[in-house]
């Protein structure tokens, strides 16, 4: 893979974080301008997440059947148009609808970035590639809110959506010039909707893949609860300015980037299972800290440290879950990737509005939602991936014992 193509593939991962994070610092201002409630404003996040989830379910199988390049170009073009529609939305319902379609369009880039990597890489190189995607997503998450906070001093929330459309134009130009097809015709799937359903059934019957999908979906539910609720907690409860919030958010995103990179290295040198367990432990510790902070009304530094730990834990789980899900299915990389995206953004969409049920001056729902999500992720790991690994190890031991017995009898 050329360096320029690798850069373009990594850039495709920014659709998710930049669509979510850029306008988070101005979400309270958007709420006021459109005369909306906190929970109604958070529906703009939920709508985008649902679009990102459902769009991947469609884009993944399409890219397995028709190749990566054509669906990608269509998706980026649609993203540009819908970002402009968001900028001119007159009401909250109109903005929610536009954000949903924007998410559908942005999902194409995310799923194809993962699937194209599976087309081009194998083994440890594949895990390293997914680590780089995590780093880029973290970098975009750093730049997004910081840039959004600074742009808020120059323009309103509508101007931020115009900026997103401009980013889409730049990515479209890069794809037109650099991106070439990574899935040759003979390697593409055939068949219609029935075959797609059979492919999904085949993938979901794999216990390890199902476990990876559940774990990544649930820890990302905690992450998106944070994305939805932290802006109100840090600004309305602790009094941070949009610029102050953007820098606090940037610190947590830096942790996401660094721990995502480290996790990819650990998967190579240690194990995917061990790295995943370490990430889950960090998620549980961070979410627990948020809950304790909300109950005891601890200072803002306790909130930031708890968020940092949880976000870093989510990043640590990302490379191993992605590799576990995609490694054994090169011919269905797009479809398998779409399941990851559906879980990550779909469960995130369900969790995001829950943190607003207590209003903008109550941090307890954020703590409860993140603790519940991370606990369920840990239980999902224990019920699927860990048991499967134990069975595989037991089978390997039995095989070795049988081979040893056979050799001994042969020697006799």
Secondary structure, DSSP 8 states (H G I E B T S, - for coil): --HHHHHHHHHHTHHHHHHHHTTGGGHHHHHHHTT--HHHHHHHHHHHHHHHHHHHHHHHHHHHHH-SHHHHHHHHHHHHHHHHHHHT--SHHHHHHHHHHHHHHHHHHHHHHHHHHHHH--HHHHHHHHHHHHHHHHHHHHHHHHHHHHHTTTS-HHHHHHHHHHHHHHHHHHHHHH----S-GGGS----HHHHHHHHHHHHT-HHHHHHHHHHHHHHHHHHHHHHHHHHIIIIIT---HHHHHHHHHHHHHHHHHHHHHHHHHHHHS-HHHHHHHHHHHHHHHHHHHHHHHHHT--HHHHHHHHHHHHHHHHHHHHHHHHHHHTT-GGGHHHHHHHHHHHHHHHHHHHHGGGGTT-TT--HHHHHHHHHHHHHHHHHHIIIIIHHHHHHHHHHHHHHHHHHHHHHHHH-
